[in-house]
Amino acid sequence: MITFLRNLISHSPNELISYAEYMSAVLYHPELGYYMKDTTKIGKQGDFITTSNVSDIYGRMAAKWFSNICQKTKLPPVFCELGGGTGRFANSFLKEWQESSQLPIKYIIVESSPYHRKLQSELLYPDFSFVQAVSLNEVEPFRGMVFSNELFDALPVHVIEKIDGQLFEVMIGINDDGQLIEQNEVLTNKAILTFLSESNLVIKEKQRIEIPLAMEKMIEDISNVLIGGLVVTADYGYTNEEWANPIHKMGSLRGYHQHSMINDVLKNPGEMDITTHIHFDYLVQKGTQHRLALLTKLRQDEFLLKAGILKELENHYDPNPFSEVSRRNRAIRSLIMPSGMSAYFHVIIQQKDLLLRQEDLFIE
């Protein structure tokens, strides 16, 4: 990967590339990219963990909630998961659907990684019927739900910084020793300037922040494939007000390797996950422009509580602390406790060509 990057940089204008170009290469290069390689990335043996890897309860709750939505609104039971990873979410979702719903489900997984598509097939086939696609462009437009869990935080971003009142884009070059280095260039990228103007994001002196230009294209692709229904986005991020907090002054770009956070994402290119906190206000704003109207934004633990996760806890009590039921109960508590990982995530629900109200989303 380092040889590829050096070649890429040496053939780029001014021998510099943006962070977005760097992330596209180290994460998504067809052969060398982190997400594309045949290595374990998610879970205890990988570099990071997602909510769906904590327990099957997350996927099962999503299935029950979506089934209720379909029954209430007559929405076709078509569920499209973006970035399906190992397939664990799909597995738990489809198990629950098979056990508790009478409706025939069409389950679509959009996954760019050949390695993860292979893992999904191995886990789901032949027990469940599902469709795999490499990109949303391969999916026929449908009515139903588009769901993503930690998708937007993995999209390539640009990085800018304000110094002495001047905005700079942080670029990446190579020093005389052949090492990757940062270099500030006066900001001229019109797309970034447009983002700043549209988002009303205020950049303070010596503040560094990520600019997610790829976000709008993803939102547009989602809207184009969804004729009507719901878009559910689970991810971590900040509002414009939160970005202004001094604690976030250095931005949120981070690497994760063997469950350790790496501040310098230029280290070990292609060998670790790279992630950023997403811009919630911009996600909602661009969604509205692309006919995805905001229904609600909840912390993930609040969403799970409204979806009825406590009923799962009450209905599966077992005094044996080592039983499967007890382990499940502990997993449920870990998802709803204030100190648990769900408290750091939000669930944004948008609708297209539906007339739902917030109170219609959950059965009391």
C-alpha positions, 0 to 999 in steps of 0.5 A, a space after each residue: 500500500 505504501 508503494 501505491 500511495 507514493 506513486 499516487 502522490 508523485 503523480 498528483 498535482 503539486 505531489 499532494 493528495 487530499 485526505 479523501 483521496 488517501 482514505 479512498 485508497 487505504 480503505 477501498 482500493 480493490 486489492 490493497 484497501 483495508 475493507 477489501 482484504 481477506 482479514 478479520 476486521 469486526 469482533 474480538 479478533 478484529 480491530 473494532 466492534 459494532 452494535 450488531 456484534 454485541 448480541 443478536 438482539 439488535 438485529 432481532 429488535 430491528 426485525 420486530 420494529 420493521 414488521 410492525 411498521 409494515 403492518 401499520 403502514 402497508 409498506 412492502 417488507 423490503 429491507 435494504 442493509 447498506 454495508 452488511 459487514 460479516 452478516 451478523 445483523 442480517 442473520 439475527 434479523 432474518 431469524 427473528 423475521 422467520 420466527 415471528 412475522 407472517 410477511 414474506 421478506 425481501 432482504 437486500 445487502 449492499 456490500 462493496 467488500 468481496 471478503 464480507 460478501 463471502 462471509 455473508 453468504 457463508 453465514 446466511 446460505 442456505 437458511 435464508 433468502 437474500 440478495 447481494 449487491 456491490 453498490 446501490 446502483 445495482 439495486 432496482 428501485 423499491 418501496 421499503 426501508 434502507 438501513 445502515 449501521 456505521 456506514 457514513 462514518 467510514 466514508 472518505 472525508 477532506 480535512 480543513 484547518 483555520 490558522 490566523 483567520 485563513 482556511 487551509 486544506 490539510 493535504 498529504 505528501 511525502 518527505 525526503 525519507 519517503 514518509 507520509 506527511 501533512 501539508 497545509 494548502 490554502 483552501 480553494 476546493 469549491 465543493 468544500 467552500 460550498 459545504 461550509 456555506 450551505 451547512 452554516 458550520 462555523 470554523 473557529 481559530 485553530 480548529 480542525 474538522 472533517 468535511 464529508 463531501 461524499 455524504 451527499 452522493 450517498 444520500 442522493 443514491 439512497 433517495 434514488 433507489 427508494 421510491 417510498 418508505 423509511 431511511 434509518 441511519 445508526 451512527 455516531 456524530 455531532 450537530 453543528 453546535 456540538 462541533 463548536 465545543 472546544 473538546 472537538 477542536 482537533 476533529 474526529 478522524 481516528 484509526 482503530 487497530 486491534 481495538 486501540 485508537 490510533 490518532 495518526 491515521 497516516 500510520 500503517 496505511 491499509 492495515 487499520 480502520 479509519 473513521 470520523 464522526 458524521 455531521 448530523 445537521 448536514 445529513 438531515 439538511 441534505 436528506 430534506 433536499 433529496 426528499 427524505 424528510 426527518 421524522 425523528 433523531 434518537 439516541 440508539 438506547 432511546 430507540 431500542 427502548 421505544 422499540 420494546 427491548 425491555 419486553 425482551 428482558 422481562 420475557 427471558 428471565 433466567 436465574 442461572 447467570 451462565 445460561 444463554 438467557 442470562 447472557 442475552 439479558 446482559 447484552 440487552 442491559 449493555 445496549 440500554 445502560 447510560 454507560 453502554 455503547 448505544 449512548 454514543 450512537 444516534 438513530 436518524 429516521 427519515 421518510 419519503 412519500 409517507 405520511 407518518 408521524 413520530 408517534 406512528 413509529 412505535 407501538 405503545 
